Amino acid sequence: MVLDGFDLGVGILLQLAPEHERGRMMSLLSPWRDANEFWLLLGMGLFASAFPFAWGAVLGKLYGPLTFMVLGVVLRSVSFEFRIRARNEMKPRWIFGFWAGSIITAFGQGMLLGRIATGYQSDAGYGWFAMFVGLCAVAAYVLLGAGATSPT
């Protein structure tokens, strides 16, 4: 969570950073960005294979947050790779995509945590709580990213 939080936090802060700092921030993520996404999918696969009956019950309760999170991860991956290969006039679009994917992923992870913490309750108040935890996850990841990218 700490490494993924650093990765997501830097991605969220990327849009607010000065233009000349964005390349350095993206290069900070290169060594472990793919590994963070790999562990996320590997954990889901291990859960599915170790607990096949629980997988169906749990996944049925978490479709929304998991879908949100996976869409964000895919958007982040595509944007990161295309930004490297894009012409200079297209790079801001891919940086925006990486930023949006970072927010979507962080919010999805927070909503996932909120849904698990409330025992998968589906009443209106529990949904608002899951959204609040999603916003708190975004804030926590920004804090991790800001601590790692501050000038020394």
N, CA, C and O atoms as a GROMACS GRO file, in nm:
protein
  608
    1MET      N    1   0.082  -0.120   0.000
    1MET     CA    2   0.000   0.000   0.000
    1MET      C    3   0.086   0.126   0.000
    1MET      O    4   0.051   0.226  -0.062
    2VAL      N    5   0.200   0.120   0.069
    2VAL     CA    6   0.286   0.238   0.074
    2VAL      C    7   0.343   0.267  -0.064
    2VAL      O    8   0.341   0.382  -0.109
    3LEU      N    9   0.395   0.164  -0.133
    3LEU     CA   10   0.452   0.187  -0.266
    3LEU      C   11   0.344   0.226  -0.365
    3LEU      O   12   0.365   0.315  -0.447
    4ASP      N   13   0.228   0.161  -0.360
    4ASP     CA   14   0.120   0.197  -0.449
    4ASP      C   15   0.068   0.336  -0.414
    4ASP      O   16   0.030   0.412  -0.503
    5GLY      N   17   0.066   0.369  -0.287
    5GLY     CA   18   0.023   0.502  -0.246
    5GLY      C   19   0.118   0.609  -0.295
    5GLY      O   20   0.074   0.717  -0.336
    6PHE      N   21   0.246   0.581  -0.292
    6PHE     CA   22   0.344   0.674  -0.347
    6PHE      C   23   0.319   0.693  -0.496
    6PHE      O   24   0.318   0.805  -0.546
    7ASP      N   25   0.299   0.583  -0.566
    7ASP     CA   26   0.276   0.584  -0.710
    7ASP      C   27   0.149   0.664  -0.743
    7ASP      O   28   0.151   0.751  -0.831
    8LEU      N   29   0.041   0.635  -0.675
    8LEU     CA   30  -0.085   0.706  -0.700
    8LEU      C   31  -0.077   0.852  -0.656
    8LEU      O   32  -0.130   0.940  -0.723
    9GLY      N   33  -0.010   0.877  -0.544
    9GLY     CA   34   0.003   1.014  -0.495
    9GLY      C   35   0.080   1.102  -0.592
    9GLY      O   36   0.042   1.216  -0.616
   10VAL      N   37   0.189   1.050  -0.646
   10VAL     CA   38   0.266   1.127  -0.744
   10VAL      C   39   0.181   1.150  -0.869
   10VAL      O   40   0.186   1.258  -0.928
   11GLY      N   41   0.104   1.048  -0.909
   11GLY     CA   42   0.017   1.064  -1.025
   11GLY      C   43  -0.090   1.170  -1.004
   11GLY      O   44  -0.123   1.245  -1.096
   12ILE      N   45  -0.144   1.179  -0.883
   12ILE     CA   46  -0.246   1.280  -0.854
   12ILE      C   47  -0.184   1.419  -0.849
   12ILE      O   48  -0.243   1.516  -0.896
   13LEU      N   49  -0.064   1.428  -0.793
   13LEU     CA   50   0.003   1.558  -0.784
   13LEU      C   51   0.061   1.605  -0.917
   13LEU      O   52   0.097   1.721  -0.932
   14LEU      N   53   0.069   1.516  -1.013
   14LEU     CA   54   0.131   1.546  -1.141
   14LEU      C   55   0.065   1.664  -1.211
   14LEU      O   56   0.134   1.748  -1.269
   15GLN      N   57  -0.065   1.672  -1.208
   15GLN     CA   58  -0.137   1.779  -1.276
   15GLN      C   59  -0.113   1.915  -1.211
   15GLN      O   60  -0.123   2.019  -1.276
   16LEU      N   61  -0.081   1.915  -1.082
   16LEU     CA   62  -0.056   2.041  -1.011
   16LEU      C   63   0.090   2.086  -1.018
   16LEU      O   64   0.122   2.199  -0.983
   17ALA      N   65   0.177   1.998  -1.063
   17ALA     CA   66   0.321   2.027  -1.064
   17ALA      C   67   0.355   2.121  -1.179
   17ALA      O   68   0.285   2.123  -1.281
   18PRO      N   69   0.462   2.198  -1.163
   18PRO     CA   70   0.508   2.281  -1.275
   18PRO      C   71   0.549   2.194  -1.393
   18PRO      O   72   0.588   2.078  -1.376
   19GLU      N   73   0.540   2.249  -1.511
   19GLU     CA   74   0.567   2.174  -1.634
   19GLU      C   75   0.707   2.112  -1.635
   19GLU      O   76   0.724   1.999  -1.681
   20HIS      N   77   0.805   2.185  -1.585
   20HIS     CA   78   0.943   2.135  -1.589
   20HIS      C   79   0.970   2.022  -1.489
   20HIS      O   80   1.071   1.953  -1.500
   21GLU      N   81   0.881   2.002  -1.392
   21GLU     CA   82   0.898   1.896  -1.292
   21GLU      C   83   0.828   1.766  -1.329
   21GLU      O   84   0.856   1.662  -1.270
   22ARG      N   85   0.738   1.771  -1.424
   22ARG     CA   86   0.656   1.653  -1.456
   22ARG      C   87   0.738   1.536  -1.507
   22ARG      O   88   0.711   1.422  -1.470
   23GLY      N   89   0.837   1.562  -1.589
   23GLY     CA   90   0.922   1.454  -1.640
   23GLY      C   91   0.997   1.383  -1.529
   23GLY      O   92   1.008   1.260  -1.529
   24ARG      N   93   1.047   1.462  -1.434
   24ARG     CA   94   1.119   1.402  -1.321
   24ARG      C   95   1.025   1.320  -1.234
   24ARG      O   96   1.061   1.213  -1.186
   25MET      N   97   0.904   1.371  -1.214
   25MET     CA   98   0.807   1.297  -1.133
   25MET      C   99   0.769   1.165  -1.199
   25MET      O  100   0.755   1.063  -1.132
   26MET      N  101   0.752   1.167  -1.330
   26MET     CA  102   0.717   1.044  -1.400
   26MET      C  103   0.834   0.945  -1.399
   26MET      O  104   0.813   0.824  -1.392
   27SER      N  105   0.955   0.997  -1.406
   27SER     CA  106   1.071   0.906  -1.402
   27SER      C  107   1.088   0.843  -1.263
   27SER      O  108   1.148   0.736  -1.252
   28LEU      N  109   1.038   0.909  -1.158
   28LEU     CA  110   1.040   0.849  -1.025
   28LEU      C  111   0.956   0.722  -1.019
   28LEU      O  112   0.985   0.631  -0.942
   29LEU      N  113   0.852   0.718  -1.100
   29LEU     CA  114   0.758   0.606  -1.095
   29LEU      C  115   0.802   0.486  -1.179
   29LEU      O  116   0.755   0.374  -1.155
   30SER      N  117   0.889   0.506  -1.274
   30SER     CA  118   0.924   0.401  -1.370
   30SER      C  119   0.969   0.270  -1.307
   30SER      O  120   0.923   0.165  -1.351
   31PRO      N  121   1.055   0.270  -1.205
   31PRO     CA  122   1.106   0.140  -1.156
   31PRO      C  123   1.000   0.047  -1.100
   31PRO      O  124   1.012  -0.075  -1.117
   32TRP      N  125   0.898   0.097  -1.035
   32TRP     CA  126   0.803   0.005  -0.971
   32TRP      C  127   0.657   0.026  -1.009
   32TRP      O  128   0.570  -0.034  -0.946
   33ARG      N  129   0.628   0.106  -1.108
   33ARG     CA  130   0.490   0.129  -1.149
   33ARG      C  131   0.425   0.000  -1.198
   33ARG      O  132   0.314  -0.034  -1.156
   34ASP      N  133   0.494  -0.072  -1.285
   34ASP     CA  134   0.437  -0.198  -1.336
   34ASP      C  135   0.424  -0.302  -1.226
   34ASP      O  136   0.328  -0.378  -1.223
   35ALA      N  137   0.521  -0.307  -1.135
   35ALA     CA  138   0.516  -0.404  -1.026
   35ALA      C  139   0.396  -0.379  -0.936
   35ALA      O  140   0.332  -0.474  -0.891
   36ASN      N  141   0.364  -0.254  -0.909
   36ASN     CA  142   0.248  -0.223  -0.824
   36ASN      C  143   0.119  -0.275  -0.886
   36ASN      O  144   0.034  -0.330  -0.817
   37GLU      N  145   0.105  -0.257  -1.016
   37GLU     CA  146  -0.016  -0.306  -1.081
   37GLU      C  147  -0.016  -0.458  -1.088
   37GLU      O  148  -0.122  -0.520  -1.080
   38PHE      N  149   0.101  -0.518  -1.104
   38PHE     CA  150   0.111  -0.664  -1.106
   38PHE      C  151   0.066  -0.723  -0.974
   38PHE      O  152  -0.010  -0.820  -0.973
   39TRP      N  153   0.111  -0.668  -0.862
   39TRP     CA  154   0.074  -0.723  -0.731
   39TRP      C  155  -0.076  -0.710  -0.705
   39TRP      O  156  -0.136  -0.796  -0.641
   40LEU      N  157  -0.134  -0.603  -0.754
   40LEU     CA  158  -0.279  -0.585  -0.739
   40LEU      C  159  -0.354  -0.698  -0.810
   40LEU      O  160  -0.444  -0.760  -0.751
   41LEU      N  161  -0.318  -0.725  -0.934
   41LEU     CA  162  -0.386  -0.830  -1.009
   41LEU      C  163  -0.347  -0.970  -0.958
   41LEU      O  164  -0.431  -1.060  -0.958
   42LEU      N  165  -0.224  -0.987  -0.916
   42LEU     CA  166  -0.183  -1.115  -0.860
   42LEU      C  167  -0.259  -1.146  -0.731
   42LEU      O  168  -0.300  -1.260  -0.709
   43GLY      N  169  -0.279  -1.046  -0.647
   43GLY     CA  170  -0.355  -1.066  -0.524
   43GLY      C  171  -0.499  -1.107  -0.552
   43GLY      O  172  -0.554  -1.194  -0.484
   44MET      N  173  -0.559  -1.045  -0.653
   44MET     CA  174  -0.696  -1.083  -0.690
   44MET      C  175  -0.699  -1.226  -0.743
   44MET      O  176  -0.790  -1.302  -0.711
   45GLY      N  177  -0.601  -1.262  -0.824
   45GLY     CA  178  -0.595  -1.398  -0.878
   45GLY      C  179  -0.572  -1.502  -0.771
   45GLY      O  180  -0.632  -1.610  -0.774
   46LEU      N  181  -0.483  -1.472  -0.675
   46LEU     CA  182  -0.459  -1.565  -0.565
   46LEU      C  183  -0.584  -1.582  -0.478
   46LEU      O  184  -0.614  -1.693  -0.434
   47PHE      N  185  -0.654  -1.474  -0.454
   47PHE     CA  186  -0.778  -1.482  -0.376
   47PHE      C  187  -0.880  -1.570  -0.448
   47PHE      O  188  -0.947  -1.652  -0.386
   48ALA      N  189  -0.890  -1.553  -0.580
   48ALA     CA  190  -0.986  -1.631  -0.658
   48ALA      C  191  -0.951  -1.779  -0.658
   48ALA      O  192  -1.040  -1.864  -0.650
   49SER      N  193  -0.822  -1.810  -0.666
   49SER     CA  194  -0.784  -1.951  -0.669
   49SER      C  195  -0.786  -2.016  -0.531
   49SER      O  196  -0.815  -2.135  -0.519
   50ALA      N  197  -0.754  -1.940  -0.427
   50ALA     CA  198  -0.751  -1.997  -0.292
   50ALA      C  199  -0.891  -2.012  -0.233
   50ALA      O  200  -0.918  -2.106  -0.159
   51PHE      N  201  -0.979  -1.920  -0.265
   51PHE     CA  202  -1.115  -1.921  -0.208
   51PHE      C  203  -1.218  -1.906  -0.321
   51PHE      O  204  -1.280  -1.801  -0.333
   52PRO      N  205  -1.236  -2.008  -0.401
   52PRO     CA  206  -1.325  -1.992  -0.517
   52PRO      C  207  -1.471  -1.964  -0.481
   52PRO      O  208  -1.539  -1.891  -0.552
   53PHE      N  209  -1.520  -2.021  -0.372
   53PHE     CA  210  -1.659  -1.996  -0.336
   53PHE      C  211  -1.677  -1.858  -0.274
   53PHE      O  212  -1.779  -1.792  -0.297
   54ALA      N  213  -1.580  -1.816  -0.197
   54ALA     CA  214  -1.587  -1.682  -0.140
   54ALA      C  215  -1.568  -1.575  -0.248
   54ALA      O  216  -1.623  -1.465  -0.237
   55TRP      N  217  -1.492  -1.608  -0.350
   55TRP     CA  218  -1.465  -1.512  -0.457
   55TRP      C  219  -1.596  -1.464  -0.521
   55TRP      O  220  -1.614  -1.344  -0.542
   56GLY      N  221  -1.685  -1.557  -0.550
   56GLY     CA  222  -1.812  -1.520  -0.611
   56GLY      C  223  -1.898  -1.434  -0.519
   56GLY      O  224  -1.961  -1.339  -0.564
   57ALA      N  225  -1.900  -1.468  -0.392
   57ALA     CA  226  -1.982  -1.391  -0.296
   57ALA      C  227  -1.925  -1.252  -0.274
   57ALA      O  228  -1.999  -1.153  -0.271
   58VAL      N  229  -1.793  -1.244  -0.260
   58VAL     CA  230  -1.730  -1.114  -0.235
   58VAL      C  231  -1.734  -1.028  -0.360
   58VAL      O  232  -1.766  -0.909  -0.351
   59LEU      N  233  -1.703  -1.085  -0.475
   59LEU     CA  234  -1.703  -1.007  -0.598
   59LEU      C  235  -1.842  -0.952  -0.629
   59LEU      O  236  -1.855  -0.840  -0.680
   60GLY      N  237  -1.944  -1.030  -0.598
   60GLY     CA  238  -2.080  -0.983  -0.620
   60GLY      C  239  -2.113  -0.857  -0.540
   60GLY      O  240  -2.196  -0.776  -0.583
   61LYS      N  241  -2.049  -0.840  -0.427
   61LYS     CA  242  -2.074  -0.722  -0.342
   61LYS      C  243  -1.985  -0.604  -0.380
   61LYS      O  244  -2.013  -0.490  -0.341
   62LEU      N  245  -1.878  -0.630  -0.454
   62LEU     CA  246  -1.779  -0.524  -0.480
   62LEU      C  247  -1.761  -0.493  -0.628
   62LEU      O  248  -1.656  -0.441  -0.666
   63TYR      N  249  -1.859  -0.522  -0.710
   63TYR     CA  250  -1.844  -0.496  -0.853
   63TYR      C  251  -1.812  -0.350  -0.883
   63TYR      O  252  -1.722  -0.320  -0.961
   64GLY      N  253  -1.885  -0.260  -0.823
   64GLY     CA  254  -1.866  -0.117  -0.851
   64GLY      C  255  -1.725  -0.068  -0.819
   64GLY      O  256  -1.656  -0.019  -0.908
   65PRO      N  257  -1.681  -0.082  -0.694
   65PRO     CA  258  -1.546  -0.035  -0.662
   65PRO      C  259  -1.435  -0.107  -0.738
   65PRO      O  260  -1.337  -0.044  -0.776
   66LEU      N  261  -1.449  -0.238  -0.759
   66LEU     CA  262  -1.346  -0.312  -0.833
   66LEU      C  263  -1.340  -0.268  -0.979
   66LEU      O  264  -1.232  -0.254  -1.036
   67THR      N  265  -1.456  -0.247  -1.040
   67THR     CA  266  -1.459  -0.199  -1.178
   67THR      C  267  -1.396  -0.062  -1.189
   67THR      O  268  -1.319  -0.035  -1.280
   68PHE      N  269  -1.430   0.025  -1.096
   68PHE     CA  270  -1.374   0.160  -1.092
   68PHE      C  271  -1.222   0.152  -1.081
   68PHE      O  272  -1.150   0.222  -1.152
   69MET      N  273  -1.175   0.068  -0.992
   69MET     CA  274  -1.031   0.056  -0.968
   69MET      C  275  -0.960   0.000  -1.090
   69MET      O  276  -0.854   0.050  -1.128
   70VAL      N  277  -1.014  -0.103  -1.152
   70VAL     CA  278  -0.949  -0.163  -1.269
   70VAL      C  279  -0.949  -0.067  -1.387
   70VAL      O  280  -0.851  -0.061  -1.461
   71LEU      N  281  -1.057   0.008  -1.407
   71LEU     CA  282  -1.058   0.108  -1.514
   71LEU      C  283  -0.951   0.214  -1.492
   71LEU      O  284  -0.885   0.257  -1.586
   72GLY      N  285  -0.933   0.255  -1.367
   72GLY     CA  286  -0.828   0.352  -1.336
   72GLY      C  287  -0.689   0.297  -1.362
   72GLY      O  288  -0.603   0.367  -1.413
   73VAL      N  289  -0.667   0.170  -1.325
   73VAL     CA  290  -0.536   0.108  -1.347
   73VAL      C  291  -0.506   0.098  -1.496
   73VAL      O  292  -0.393   0.124  -1.539
   74VAL      N  293  -0.606   0.060  -1.575
   74VAL     CA  294  -0.586   0.049  -1.719
   74VAL      C  295  -0.557   0.186  -1.780
   74VAL      O  296  -0.467   0.200  -1.863
   75LEU      N  297  -0.633   0.288  -1.739
   75LEU     CA  298  -0.610   0.424  -1.789
   75LEU      C  299  -0.471   0.472  -1.753
   75LEU      O  300  -0.404   0.536  -1.834
   76ARG      N  301  -0.426   0.444  -1.631
   76ARG     CA  302  -0.291   0.483  -1.589
   76ARG      C  303  -0.184   0.415  -1.674
   76ARG      O  304  -0.090   0.480  -1.719
   77SER      N  305  -0.200   0.286  -1.696
   77SER     CA  306  -0.099   0.211  -1.773
   77SER      C  307  -0.091   0.259  -1.917
   77SER      O  308   0.018   0.282  -1.969
   78VAL      N  309  -0.205   0.274  -1.980
   78VAL     CA  310  -0.207   0.321  -2.118
   78VAL      C  311  -0.149   0.461  -2.128
   78VAL      O  312  -0.069   0.489  -2.218
   79SER      N  313  -0.188   0.548  -2.038
   79SER     CA  314  -0.140   0.686  -2.042
   79SER      C  315   0.010   0.694  -2.017
   79SER      O  316   0.079   0.773  -2.081
   80PHE      N  317   0.061   0.615  -1.926
   80PHE     CA  318   0.204   0.616  -1.896
   80PHE      C  319   0.285   0.573  -2.018
   80PHE      O  320   0.383   0.638  -2.054
   81GLU      N  321   0.244   0.464  -2.080
   81GLU     CA  322   0.319   0.413  -2.195
   81GLU      C  323   0.304   0.504  -2.317
   81GLU      O  324   0.402   0.527  -2.387
   82PHE      N  325   0.185   0.555  -2.343
   82PHE     CA  326   0.165   0.641  -2.459
   82PHE      C  327   0.232   0.777  -2.441
   82PHE      O  328   0.273   0.838  -2.540
   83ARG      N  329   0.245   0.825  -2.318
   83ARG     CA  330   0.312   0.952  -2.295
   83ARG      C  331   0.459   0.944  -2.336
   83ARG      O  332   0.514   1.041  -2.388
   84ILE      N  333   0.520   0.830  -2.315
   84ILE     CA  334   0.661   0.812  -2.351
   84ILE      C  335   0.679   0.819  -2.502
   84ILE      O  336   0.777   0.874  -2.551
   85ARG      N  337   0.584   0.763  -2.576
   85ARG     CA  338   0.596   0.752  -2.721
   85ARG      C  339   0.528   0.865  -2.797
   85ARG      O  340   0.539   0.871  -2.919
   86ALA      N  341   0.458   0.953  -2.729
   86ALA     CA  342   0.378   1.057  -2.794
   86ALA      C  343   0.464   1.175  -2.840
   86ALA      O  344   0.573   1.199  -2.787
   87ARG      N  345   0.413   1.245  -2.939
   87ARG     CA  346   0.477   1.370  -2.980
   87ARG      C  347   0.458   1.472  -2.869
   87ARG      O  348   0.370   1.457  -2.784
   88ASN      N  349   0.540   1.574  -2.868
   88ASN     CA  350   0.538   1.672  -2.759
   88ASN      C  351   0.403   1.742  -2.743
   88ASN      O  352   0.364   1.773  -2.630
   89GLU      N  353   0.332   1.766  -2.852
   89GLU     CA  354   0.203   1.834  -2.839
   89GLU      C  355   0.094   1.744  -2.781
   89GLU      O  356  -0.008   1.793  -2.735
   90MET      N  357   0.115   1.612  -2.783
   90MET     CA  358   0.017   1.518  -2.728
   90MET      C  359   0.046   1.477  -2.584
   90MET      O  360  -0.041   1.421  -2.517
   91LYS      N  361   0.166   1.506  -2.534
   91LYS     CA  362   0.203   1.462  -2.400
   91LYS      C  363   0.111   1.516  -2.290
   91LYS      O  364   0.080   1.443  -2.197
   92PRO      N  365   0.065   1.643  -2.298
   92PRO     CA  366  -0.027   1.689  -2.192
   92PRO      C  367  -0.155   1.607  -2.181
   92PRO      O  368  -0.209   1.592  -2.072
   93ARG      N  369  -0.204   1.556  -2.292
   93ARG     CA  370  -0.325   1.472  -2.288
   93ARG      C  371  -0.300   1.342  -2.212
   93ARG      O  372  -0.384   1.298  -2.134
   94TRP      N  373  -0.184   1.282  -2.236
   94TRP     CA  374  -0.152   1.157  -2.169
   94TRP      C  375  -0.119   1.180  -2.022
   94TRP      O  376  -0.145   1.094  -1.938
   95ILE      N  377  -0.061   1.294  -1.990
   95ILE     CA  378  -0.038   1.328  -1.849
   95ILE      C  379  -0.172   1.347  -1.778
   95ILE      O  380  -0.188   1.305  -1.664
   96PHE      N  381  -0.267   1.410  -1.846
   96PHE     CA  382  -0.401   1.425  -1.789
   96PHE      C  383  -0.466   1.288  -1.768
   96PHE      O  384  -0.530   1.265  -1.666
   97GLY      N  385  -0.449   1.198  -1.864
   97GLY     CA  386  -0.503   1.062  -1.850
   97GLY      C  387  -0.441   0.988  -1.733
   97GLY      O  388  -0.510   0.916  -1.661
   98PHE      N  389  -0.310   1.006  -1.714
   98PHE     CA  390  -0.243   0.942  -1.601
   98PHE      C  391  -0.294   0.999  -1.470
   98PHE      O  392  -0.315   0.925  -1.374
   99TRP      N  393  -0.315   1.130  -1.466
   99TRP     CA  394  -0.369   1.196  -1.347
   99TRP      C  395  -0.511   1.145  -1.317
   99TRP      O  396  -0.542   1.109  -1.204
  100ALA      N  397  -0.596   1.141  -1.420
  100ALA     CA  398  -0.734   1.095  -1.401
  100ALA      C  399  -0.736   0.948  -1.358
  100ALA      O  400  -0.814   0.910  -1.270
  101GLY      N  401  -0.651   0.866  -1.419
  101GLY     CA  402  -0.644   0.726  -1.380
  101GLY      C  403  -0.598   0.708  -1.237
  101GLY      O  404  -0.643   0.618  -1.167
  102SER      N  405  -0.507   0.795  -1.192
  102SER     CA  406  -0.459   0.788  -1.054
  102SER      C  407  -0.571   0.820  -0.956
  102SER      O  408  -0.587   0.753  -0.854
  103ILE      N  409  -0.648   0.922  -0.986
  103ILE     CA  410  -0.760   0.959  -0.898
  103ILE      C  411  -0.866   0.848  -0.897
  103ILE      O  412  -0.916   0.811  -0.791
  104ILE      N  413  -0.899   0.796  -1.014
  104ILE     CA  414  -1.000   0.690  -1.023
  104ILE      C  415  -0.956   0.566  -0.945
  104ILE      O  416  -1.035   0.506  -0.873
  105THR      N  417  -0.828   0.528  -0.961
  105THR     CA  418  -0.777   0.410  -0.891
  105THR      C  419  -0.778   0.430  -0.740
  105THR      O  420  -0.823   0.343  -0.666
  106ALA      N  421  -0.730   0.545  -0.695
  106ALA     CA  422  -0.726   0.573  -0.551
  106ALA      C  423  -0.867   0.577  -0.492
  106ALA      O  424  -0.892   0.523  -0.385
  107PHE      N  425  -0.958   0.642  -0.562
  107PHE     CA  426  -1.096   0.650  -0.515
  107PHE      C  427  -1.160   0.512  -0.512
  107PHE      O  428  -1.233   0.479  -0.418
  108GLY      N  429  -1.134   0.431  -0.614
  108GLY     CA  430  -1.188   0.294  -0.617
  108GLY      C  431  -1.134   0.209  -0.504
  108GLY      O  432  -1.209   0.132  -0.444
  109GLN      N  433  -1.004   0.222  -0.474
  109GLN     CA  434  -0.948   0.147  -0.361
  109GLN      C  435  -1.010   0.191  -0.229
  109GLN      O  436  -1.037   0.108  -0.142
  110GLY      N  437  -1.032   0.320  -0.213
  110GLY     CA  438  -1.096   0.370  -0.091
  110GLY      C  439  -1.240   0.323  -0.079
  110GLY      O  440  -1.285   0.285   0.030
  111MET      N  441  -1.313   0.325  -0.190
  111MET     CA  442  -1.451   0.275  -0.186
  111MET      C  443  -1.454   0.126  -0.154
  111MET      O  444  -1.542   0.080  -0.082
  112LEU      N  445  -1.359   0.053  -0.207
  112LEU     CA  446  -1.347  -0.090  -0.178
  112LEU      C  447  -1.327  -0.111  -0.028
  112LEU      O  448  -1.392  -0.196   0.032
  113LEU      N  449  -1.238  -0.035   0.030
  113LEU     CA  450  -1.212  -0.044   0.173
  113LEU      C  451  -1.336  -0.005   0.253
  113LEU      O  452  -1.368  -0.070   0.353
  114GLY      N  453  -1.406   0.099   0.211
  114GLY     CA  454  -1.528   0.141   0.280
  114GLY      C  455  -1.637   0.036   0.275
  114GLY      O  456  -1.708   0.014   0.373
  115ARG      N  457  -1.652  -0.029   0.160
  115ARG     CA  458  -1.753  -0.135   0.147
  115ARG      C  459  -1.718  -0.256   0.234
  115ARG      O  460  -1.806  -0.316   0.295
  116ILE      N  461  -1.589  -0.291   0.240
  116ILE     CA  462  -1.547  -0.404   0.324
  116ILE      C  463  -1.566  -0.370   0.471
  116ILE      O  464  -1.610  -0.454   0.549
  117ALA      N  465  -1.532  -0.247   0.510
  117ALA     CA  466  -1.541  -0.206   0.651
  117ALA      C  467  -1.686  -0.206   0.702
  117ALA      O  468  -1.709  -0.229   0.821
  118THR      N  469  -1.780  -0.182   0.614
  118THR     CA  470  -1.921  -0.180   0.656
  118THR      C  471  -1.990  -0.314   0.637
  118THR      O  472  -2.112  -0.323   0.652
  119GLY      N  473  -1.916  -0.417   0.604
  119GLY     CA  474  -1.974  -0.549   0.588
  119GLY      C  475  -2.062  -0.558   0.464
  119GLY      O  476  -2.162  -0.630   0.466
  120TYR      N  477  -2.029  -0.486   0.358
  120TYR     CA  478  -2.099  -0.488   0.229
  120TYR      C  479  -2.244  -0.439   0.240
  120TYR      O  480  -2.329  -0.479   0.160
  121GLN      N  481  -2.273  -0.355   0.338
  121GLN     CA  482  -2.408  -0.301   0.351
  121GLN      C  483  -2.439  -0.214   0.231
  121GLN      O  484  -2.350  -0.149   0.177
  122SER      N  485  -2.564  -0.211   0.189
  122SER     CA  486  -2.600  -0.137   0.068
  122SER      C  487  -2.698  -0.023   0.093
  122SER      O  488  -2.749   0.036  -0.002
  123ASP      N  489  -2.726   0.009   0.218
  123ASP     CA  490  -2.814   0.122   0.246
  123ASP      C  491  -2.746   0.252   0.207
  123ASP      O  492  -2.625   0.256   0.185
  124ALA      N  493  -2.825   0.360   0.198
  124ALA     CA  494  -2.773   0.488   0.149
  124ALA      C  495  -2.660   0.542   0.235
  124ALA      O  496  -2.560   0.591   0.181
  125GLY      N  497  -2.671   0.535   0.364
  125GLY     CA  498  -2.567   0.587   0.452
  125GLY      C  499  -2.435   0.515   0.435
  125GLY      O  500  -2.328   0.576   0.446
  126TYR      N  501  -2.441   0.386   0.409
  126TYR     CA  502  -2.319   0.309   0.390
  126TYR      C  503  -2.251   0.345   0.257
  126TYR      O  504  -2.129   0.346   0.247
  127GLY      N  505  -2.332   0.374   0.157
  127GLY     CA  506  -2.276   0.418   0.030
  127GLY      C  507  -2.202   0.550   0.044
  127GLY      O  508  -2.094   0.568  -0.013
  128TRP      N  509  -2.260   0.643   0.119
  128TRP     CA  510  -2.193   0.771   0.144
  128TRP      C  511  -2.065   0.750   0.223
  128TRP      O  512  -1.965   0.818   0.200
  129PHE      N  513  -2.068   0.657   0.318
  129PHE     CA  514  -1.948   0.628   0.394
  129PHE      C  515  -1.837   0.574   0.303
  129PHE      O  516  -1.721   0.615   0.315
  130ALA      N  517  -1.873   0.484   0.211
  130ALA     CA  518  -1.774   0.430   0.117
  130ALA      C  519  -1.716   0.541   0.030
  130ALA      O  520  -1.597   0.541   0.001
  131MET      N  521  -1.799   0.635  -0.012
  131MET     CA  522  -1.749   0.747  -0.092
  131MET      C  523  -1.656   0.836  -0.008
  131MET      O  524  -1.556   0.886  -0.059
  132PHE      N  525  -1.690   0.856   0.118
  132PHE     CA  526  -1.605   0.935   0.207
  132PHE      C  527  -1.470   0.868   0.226
  132PHE      O  528  -1.366   0.935   0.223
  133VAL      N  529  -1.470   0.736   0.246
  133VAL     CA  530  -1.344   0.664   0.260
  133VAL      C  531  -1.265   0.671   0.130
  133VAL      O  532  -1.142   0.676   0.132
  134GLY      N  533  -1.334   0.672   0.015
  134GLY     CA  534  -1.267   0.689  -0.113
  134GLY      C  535  -1.195   0.822  -0.122
  134GLY      O  536  -1.082   0.829  -0.168
  135LEU      N  537  -1.260   0.929  -0.076
  135LEU     CA  538  -1.196   1.061  -0.075
  135LEU      C  539  -1.079   1.065   0.023
  135LEU      O  540  -0.977   1.129  -0.003
  136CYS      N  541  -1.096   0.997   0.136
  136CYS     CA  542  -0.986   0.991   0.233
  136CYS      C  543  -0.867   0.914   0.178
  136CYS      O  544  -0.752   0.949   0.206
  137ALA      N  545  -0.892   0.811   0.099
  137ALA     CA  546  -0.782   0.736   0.037
  137ALA      C  547  -0.708   0.824  -0.063
  137ALA      O  548  -0.585   0.819  -0.070
  138VAL      N  549  -0.781   0.903  -0.140
  138VAL     CA  550  -0.716   0.996  -0.233
  138VAL      C  551  -0.628   1.093  -0.155
  138VAL      O  552  -0.514   1.118  -0.195
  139ALA      N  553  -0.678   1.148  -0.045
  139ALA     CA  554  -0.600   1.241   0.036
  139ALA      C  555  -0.477   1.173   0.097
  139ALA      O  556  -0.369   1.233   0.100
  140ALA      N  557  -0.492   1.050   0.144
  140ALA     CA  558  -0.378   0.978   0.203
  140ALA      C  559  -0.272   0.949   0.098
  140ALA      O  560  -0.152   0.960   0.126
  141TYR      N  561  -0.314   0.912  -0.022
  141TYR     CA  562  -0.217   0.886  -0.128
  141TYR      C  563  -0.146   1.013  -0.172
  141TYR      O  564  -0.027   1.009  -0.205
  142VAL      N  565  -0.216   1.124  -0.174
  142VAL     CA  566  -0.151   1.252  -0.206
  142VAL      C  567  -0.045   1.284  -0.101
  142VAL      O  568   0.063   1.333  -0.134
  143LEU      N  569  -0.076   1.257   0.024
  143LEU     CA  570   0.022   1.280   0.131
  143LEU      C  571   0.146   1.193   0.111
  143LEU      O  572   0.258   1.241   0.127
  144LEU      N  573   0.127   1.066   0.076
  144LEU     CA  574   0.241   0.978   0.051
  144LEU      C  575   0.322   1.026  -0.069
  144LEU      O  576   0.445   1.026  -0.066
  145GLY      N  577   0.254   1.068  -0.175
  145GLY     CA  578   0.324   1.117  -0.292
  145GLY      C  579   0.396   1.248  -0.268
  145GLY      O  580   0.504   1.270  -0.322
  146ALA      N  581   0.337   1.335  -0.187
  146ALA     CA  582   0.400   1.463  -0.158
  146ALA      C  583   0.523   1.446  -0.071
  146ALA      O  584   0.622   1.518  -0.087
  147GLY      N  585   0.518   1.351   0.021
  147GLY     CA  586   0.634   1.326   0.106
  147GLY      C  587   0.751   1.268   0.028
  147GLY      O  588   0.867   1.291   0.062
  148ALA      N  589   0.721   1.194  -0.077
  148ALA     CA  590   0.827   1.131  -0.154
  148ALA      C  591   0.885   1.222  -0.261
  148ALA      O  592   0.998   1.200  -0.305
  149THR      N  593   0.811   1.325  -0.304
  149THR     CA  594   0.860   1.409  -0.412
  149THR      C  595   0.904   1.546  -0.365
  149THR      O  596   0.938   1.632  -0.447
  150SER      N  597   0.905   1.568  -0.236
  150SER     CA  598   0.946   1.700  -0.188
  150SER      C  599   1.096   1.720  -0.213
  150SER      O  600   1.172   1.624  -0.205
  151PRO      N  601   1.138   1.843  -0.242
  151PRO     CA  602   1.280   1.867  -0.267
  151PRO      C  603   1.362   1.847  -0.141
  151PRO      O  604   1.317   1.879  -0.031
  152THR      N  605   1.483   1.795  -0.157
  152THR     CA  606   1.569   1.771  -0.042
  152THR      C  607   1.680   1.872  -0.035
  152THR      O  608   1.762   1.867   0.056
   0.00000   0.00000   0.00000
